Amino acid sequence: MTSPTTPSSTASPSAGSAPEAPSLLRQPRAVWAVAFACVIAFMGIGLVDPILKEIAAQLDATPSQVSLLFTSYMAVMGVSMLVTGVVSSRIGPKRTLLAGLALIIVSAALAGTSGSVGAVIGFRAGWGLGNALFVATALATIVSASAGPVGQAIILFEAALGLGIASGPLIGGLLGGISWRGPFFGVSVLMTVALVATAFFLPSTPPAGRRTSLLDPFRALRHRALLLLALVAIFYNLGFFTLMAAGPFALPTYSIMGIGWTFFGWGVLLAVTSVWLAPVLQRRFGTLPSLIAVLALFAIDLAVMALGAAHETVVTGGIIAAGAFLGVTNTLVTEAVMGAAPVERPVASAAYSFVRFTGGAVGPWVALKLAENVDLHAPFWFGAAAVTVGVVIVAAGSRTIGRALASAPAPHSVTEAESELVGDLA
């Protein structure tokens, strides 16, 4: 390394200084194409919330039947995460991205033309498969194609994540106000634009690295810390998707747009806290204490909603507040997963996602079955109890998880961002 007193460091005022990083906004068109697709993909988690009641009314379906829009999507996405690494390692990132986008386009369009709730559920499953293929390679593609340092690519990715999560319910409400079919057609059109842009602007990306095996994720679950974190994720996802499915039905006087605005508030808090608040809490209090505290607060929030389920103001406030708790939880858990087992990141992500999406698949159906057969309070009690189990697992396994966190990725690293992509997208 050149010392500060050598001629090479004093020849000019700027000599020896780091070159100025290019502007974040001056990126290749390939980066903007994939980032745009990320925004649309991230909309999926809240897009259907505003139209759940309308779908039930228009297609003569029960609440538990429309809850299967979440179940089919999450179940297929979870199982598909076991094979996306295998696919990507064989056909390359670009082809994997395009295959995922094509599946989303076709599935969303067919869901919009469906005449029965069963057909919508089936095509929503195809949407889940497309998303699984997309998330397997999106972040890595942005990083490899971006201009400037990796940190700027991560910021761009996090911005796309936040914009998609926050805008999904709002777009769903706006298009759903025209017709419940509107959000499905809207996604199909927007994803078509993203596919064309990605196909033209993203250079060919041949397969790289070793080919992964279908058994690798199951082998990864032999590591106790990873298994414990995956189990925690099952239980907080039971609470998460109870909120997503039961929330709209606990707001009987709200219009489609009213529900859209409510979940927009939820999405804004989720995005902001996942990117900015979670790292602050982690640095100040540590990962495990912060995780235990925020999960406990989420369980309390659900319990308050259970007590006040007959009051729309209580439910609205509870939904919005939950965004803050879920944003922090997603970031802390998914980051910890990356250091929980000495395996490759794609393998750890696949194993974790396969287990955690079980909660996302089961929770909505159980919650709305309880609403049908017990009362409107029961789903939120179910969610609160499930999240409480997650708190117990974290506390009981803190020593095992704590040892694994010693090798966790640095905050805002590529590894953390890739894990957040899997953790936050649904």
C-alpha positions in Angstrom: 0.0 0.0 0.0 1.4 3.5 -0.8 2.0 5.6 2.2 0.6 9.2 2.5 4.1 10.7 2.1 5.1 9.1 -1.1 5.2 11.1 -4.4 2.4 9.1 -5.9 0.1 10.3 -3.1 1.1 14.0 -3.3 1.4 14.6 -7.1 -2.1 15.9 -7.3 -4.9 16.7 -4.8 -7.0 13.8 -6.0 -4.2 11.2 -6.3 -4.6 8.2 -4.1 -8.3 8.9 -3.4 -11.0 6.5 -4.4 -12.7 7.2 -7.7 -16.1 8.8 -7.4 -18.8 6.2 -7.6 -21.2 6.7 -10.6 -24.7 7.9 -9.8 -27.2 5.4 -8.5 -29.6 6.4 -11.2 -27.1 5.9 -14.1 -27.5 2.2 -14.6 -27.6 0.0 -17.7 -31.0 -0.6 -19.2 -30.7 -4.3 -18.2 -30.7 -3.2 -14.5 -33.8 -1.1 -14.9 -35.6 -3.8 -16.7 -35.0 -6.4 -14.0 -35.7 -3.8 -11.2 -39.0 -3.0 -12.8 -39.9 -6.7 -12.9 -38.9 -6.9 -9.2 -41.4 -4.1 -8.3 -44.2 -5.9 -10.1 -43.3 -9.2 -8.5 -43.2 -7.7 -5.0 -46.7 -6.4 -5.5 -48.0 -10.0 -5.4 -48.0 -10.2 -1.6 -50.7 -7.6 -1.1 -52.3 -7.3 -4.5 -55.2 -9.6 -3.9 -56.1 -8.4 -0.4 -58.5 -5.6 -1.5 -60.4 -7.9 -3.8 -60.8 -11.0 -1.6 -64.4 -10.0 -0.6 -65.3 -9.0 -4.1 -64.1 -12.4 -5.5 -66.1 -14.2 -2.9 -69.2 -12.2 -3.8 -68.8 -12.4 -7.6 -67.8 -16.1 -7.8 -70.2 -17.3 -5.0 -67.3 -18.5 -2.8 -66.8 -18.8 0.9 -64.1 -16.9 2.7 -62.1 -20.1 3.3 -62.3 -20.8 -0.5 -60.9 -17.5 -1.5 -58.2 -17.9 1.2 -56.8 -20.6 -1.1 -55.6 -17.9 -3.4 -52.8 -17.5 -0.8 -52.5 -21.2 -0.1 -52.0 -22.4 -3.7 -49.6 -19.5 -4.4 -47.5 -20.1 -1.3 -47.5 -23.9 -1.4 -46.4 -24.1 -5.0 -43.8 -21.4 -4.4 -42.4 -23.2 -1.4 -42.0 -26.5 -3.2 -40.7 -24.8 -6.3 -37.9 -23.2 -4.3 -36.4 -26.6 -4.0 -35.9 -26.8 -7.7 -35.2 -23.3 -8.8 -31.5 -23.5 -8.0 -31.3 -26.7 -10.0 -32.9 -25.0 -12.9 -30.8 -21.9 -12.8 -27.6 -23.8 -12.4 -28.4 -25.6 -15.7 -30.0 -23.1 -18.0 -28.5 -19.8 -16.7 -30.0 -16.8 -14.9 -31.5 -15.0 -17.9 -33.5 -18.0 -19.1 -34.7 -18.7 -15.6 -35.8 -15.0 -15.2 -37.6 -15.1 -18.6 -39.3 -18.4 -17.8 -40.6 -17.1 -14.5 -41.9 -13.9 -16.0 -43.6 -15.8 -18.8 -45.4 -18.1 -16.3 -46.6 -15.0 -14.2 -47.9 -13.3 -17.4 -49.9 -16.4 -18.5 -51.1 -17.3 -15.0 -52.2 -13.8 -14.1 -54.1 -13.3 -17.4 -55.9 -16.7 -17.1 -56.8 -15.9 -13.5 -58.4 -12.7 -14.7 -60.5 -14.6 -17.3 -61.6 -17.3 -14.9 -65.3 -18.0 -14.1 -64.9 -20.0 -10.9 -62.9 -19.6 -7.7 -61.3 -23.0 -8.3 -59.8 -21.8 -11.6 -58.5 -18.6 -10.0 -56.9 -20.7 -7.3 -55.2 -23.0 -9.9 -53.8 -20.1 -11.9 -52.6 -18.4 -8.8 -50.5 -21.6 -8.2 -48.9 -21.1 -11.6 -48.2 -17.5 -10.6 -46.4 -18.9 -7.5 -44.2 -21.2 -9.7 -43.3 -18.2 -11.9 -42.3 -16.1 -8.9 -40.2 -18.9 -7.5 -38.2 -19.0 -10.8 -37.9 -15.2 -10.8 -36.7 -14.7 -7.3 -34.0 -17.4 -7.7 -32.0 -15.1 -9.9 -33.3 -11.5 -9.8 -31.0 -10.0 -7.2 -27.8 -11.7 -8.5 -28.7 -10.4 -12.0 -29.1 -6.8 -10.8 -25.7 -7.0 -8.9 -23.9 -8.5 -11.9 -25.3 -6.0 -14.5 -25.2 -2.8 -12.4 -22.7 0.0 -12.9 -20.8 1.2 -9.8 -20.2 -0.6 -6.4 -22.2 -3.5 -5.2 -23.7 -1.3 -2.4 -25.5 0.8 -5.0 -27.0 -2.3 -6.5 -28.3 -3.4 -3.1 -29.9 0.0 -2.5 -31.6 -0.2 -5.9 -32.9 -3.6 -5.1 -34.2 -2.6 -1.6 -35.9 0.4 -3.2 -37.7 -1.9 -5.7 -38.6 -4.3 -2.8 -40.1 -1.5 -0.8 -41.9 0.1 -3.7 -43.5 -3.2 -4.7 -44.6 -4.2 -1.3 -46.1 -0.8 -0.5 -47.8 -0.3 -3.8 -49.3 -3.8 -4.2 -52.4 -3.2 -2.1 -52.9 0.3 -3.6 -52.7 -1.0 -7.2 -55.0 -3.9 -6.2 -57.5 -1.4 -4.8 -57.4 1.0 -7.8 -57.8 -1.8 -10.4 -60.1 -3.8 -8.2 -62.5 -0.8 -8.0 -63.1 -1.3 -11.7 -63.4 -5.1 -11.6 -61.9 -7.8 -9.4 -60.3 -9.0 -12.6 -58.4 -5.8 -13.0 -55.4 -6.5 -10.8 -54.8 -9.8 -12.6 -54.8 -8.2 -16.0 -52.8 -5.3 -14.7 -50.0 -7.6 -13.5 -50.0 -9.5 -16.8 -49.6 -6.4 -18.8 -46.9 -4.9 -16.6 -45.0 -8.2 -16.5 -45.2 -8.4 -20.3 -43.4 -5.0 -20.5 -40.8 -6.3 -18.1 -40.3 -9.6 -20.0 -39.7 -7.7 -23.3 -37.3 -5.3 -21.7 -35.4 -8.0 -20.0 -35.2 -10.1 -23.2 -33.8 -7.2 -25.2 -31.6 -5.4 -22.6 -30.2 -8.2 -20.4 -27.1 -9.9 -22.0 -27.0 -13.7 -22.1 -26.0 -15.2 -18.8 -24.7 -18.8 -19.2 -24.8 -21.2 -16.2 -22.1 -20.7 -13.7 -20.8 -22.6 -10.7 -21.6 -26.1 -9.7 -24.9 -27.8 -10.4 -27.0 -28.1 -7.3 -29.0 -31.2 -6.3 -32.6 -31.6 -5.3 -31.4 -33.2 -2.0 -29.1 -30.3 -1.0 -31.9 -28.3 0.8 -33.0 -31.3 2.8 -29.4 -32.0 3.8 -29.1 -28.3 4.9 -31.9 -28.8 7.4 -29.7 -31.2 9.4 -28.1 -28.1 10.8 -30.1 -27.3 14.0 -29.9 -23.5 13.8 -31.3 -23.4 10.3 -34.0 -25.8 11.2 -35.0 -23.8 14.3 -35.1 -20.6 12.3 -37.2 -22.3 9.6 -39.7 -23.5 12.3 -39.9 -20.0 13.8 -40.7 -18.7 10.3 -43.5 -21.3 10.0 -45.2 -19.9 13.1 -44.8 -16.2 12.4 -46.0 -16.8 8.8 -49.1 -18.4 10.3 -49.7 -15.1 12.0 -48.6 -13.1 9.0 -51.0 -14.7 6.5 -53.8 -14.9 9.1 -53.6 -11.1 9.1 -53.6 -11.0 5.3 -56.6 -13.3 4.8 -58.8 -12.4 7.8 -58.1 -8.7 7.8 -60.3 -7.8 4.8 -63.2 -9.8 6.1 -62.9 -8.0 9.5 -63.6 -4.7 7.7 -67.1 -5.3 6.4 -68.0 -1.7 5.6 -64.8 -0.9 3.9 -64.8 -0.5 0.1 -62.2 -2.2 -2.1 -60.2 1.1 -2.1 -60.6 1.4 1.7 -59.0 -2.0 2.1 -56.3 -1.0 -0.4 -55.4 2.1 1.5 -55.3 0.1 4.8 -52.9 -2.4 3.4 -50.9 0.3 1.7 -50.2 1.7 5.1 -49.2 -1.8 6.2 -46.8 -2.1 3.2 -45.2 1.2 3.7 -44.3 0.4 7.3 -43.1 -3.1 6.3 -40.8 -1.7 3.6 -39.4 1.2 5.8 -38.7 -0.9 8.9 -37.2 -3.8 7.0 -34.6 -1.5 5.3 -33.9 1.1 8.0 -35.3 0.1 11.4 -34.2 -3.6 11.5 -30.4 -2.8 11.1 -30.6 -0.1 13.9 -32.3 -2.5 16.3 -29.8 -5.3 15.4 -26.8 -3.1 16.1 -28.1 -1.7 19.3 -29.7 -4.8 21.0 -28.5 -7.8 18.9 -30.3 -10.1 16.5 -32.0 -12.5 19.0 -33.2 -10.0 21.6 -34.6 -7.8 18.9 -36.3 -10.8 17.2 -37.9 -12.0 20.4 -39.2 -8.5 21.2 -40.6 -7.8 17.8 -42.3 -11.2 17.6 -43.8 -10.7 21.0 -45.1 -7.3 19.9 -46.7 -8.9 16.8 -48.4 -11.5 18.9 -49.7 -8.8 21.2 -50.9 -6.8 18.2 -52.9 -9.9 16.9 -54.3 -10.4 20.4 -55.5 -6.8 20.5 -57.2 -7.4 17.1 -58.8 -10.5 18.4 -60.3 -8.6 21.3 -61.4 -5.8 19.1 -62.4 -7.7 16.0 -65.9 -6.2 16.1 -64.4 -2.7 15.8 -63.0 -1.7 12.4 -60.8 1.0 13.8 -59.0 -1.5 16.0 -58.5 -3.9 13.1 -57.3 -1.1 10.8 -54.8 0.1 13.3 -53.7 -3.5 14.0 -53.1 -4.2 10.3 -51.0 -1.1 9.8 -49.0 -1.6 12.9 -48.3 -5.2 12.0 -46.3 -3.9 9.0 -43.6 -2.5 11.3 -43.3 -5.8 13.2 -43.2 -7.9 10.1 -40.7 -5.8 8.3 -38.2 -6.1 11.2 -38.9 -9.8 11.7 -38.4 -10.6 8.0 -35.1 -8.9 7.8 -33.7 -10.4 11.1 -34.8 -13.9 10.4 -33.8 -14.1 6.8 -30.5 -12.5 7.5 -29.9 -15.0 10.3 -30.7 -17.9 8.1 -27.8 -17.1 5.8 -25.4 -17.7 8.7 -27.2 -20.6 10.3 -25.7 -23.4 8.3 -22.3 -23.8 6.5 -24.0 -24.3 3.1 -24.3 -22.2 -0.1 -26.7 -19.3 0.1 -29.1 -20.7 -2.6 -29.3 -24.0 -0.8 -30.0 -22.3 2.6 -32.6 -20.1 1.0 -34.3 -23.0 -0.7 -34.4 -25.1 2.5 -35.7 -22.2 4.6 -38.3 -21.1 2.1 -39.6 -24.6 1.6 -40.3 -24.9 5.4 -41.5 -21.3 6.0 -44.0 -21.2 3.1 -45.8 -24.0 4.8 -47.1 -21.4 7.3 -48.0 -19.1 4.5 -50.0 -21.9 2.8 -51.8 -23.2 5.8 -52.5 -20.1 7.8 -55.1 -18.3 5.5 -57.2 -21.4 5.1 -57.2 -22.3 8.8 -57.9 -18.7 9.8 -60.9 -18.2 7.6 -62.3 -21.7 8.5 -62.2 -20.5 12.1 -64.0 -17.3 11.0 -66.7 -19.4 9.3 -67.2 -21.9 12.1 -66.4 -20.0 15.3 -66.5 -16.2 15.0 -64.5 -13.3 13.6 -62.3 -13.1 16.7 -61.0 -16.7 16.3 -58.6 -16.2 13.4 -56.7 -13.5 15.2 -56.5 -15.6 18.4 -55.1 -18.4 16.2 -52.5 -16.0 14.7 -51.5 -14.7 18.1 -51.0 -18.2 19.5 -49.0 -19.3 16.5 -46.6 -16.3 16.8 -46.2 -16.9 20.5 -45.0 -20.5 19.7 -42.4 -18.8 17.4 -41.3 -16.6 20.4 -40.8 -19.8 22.5 -38.8 -21.5 19.8 -36.4 -18.5 19.5 -36.0 -18.3 23.2 -35.5 -22.0 23.7 -33.0 -22.3 20.8 -31.2 -19.0 21.4 -27.9 -20.7 22.4 -27.8 -22.8 19.2 -28.9 -19.9 17.0 -26.5 -17.5 18.7 -23.5 -19.7 17.9 -24.5 -19.8 14.2 -25.0 -16.1 14.0 -21.2 -15.6 14.5 -20.8 -16.4 10.8 -23.9 -14.4 9.5 -23.4 -12.0 6.6 -22.6 -8.4 7.1 -25.6 -6.0 7.1 -26.6 -4.8 3.7 -24.3 -7.3 2.0 -25.2 -9.1 -1.2 -26.0 -12.2 0.8 -28.3 -10.4 3.1 -30.1 -8.7 0.3 -30.6 -12.0 -1.6 -32.1 -13.6 1.6 -34.4 -10.6 2.0 -35.7 -11.1 -1.5 -36.7 -14.6 -0.6 -37.9 -13.6 2.8 -40.2 -10.7 1.8 -41.6 -11.8 -1.5 -44.8 -13.9 -1.5 
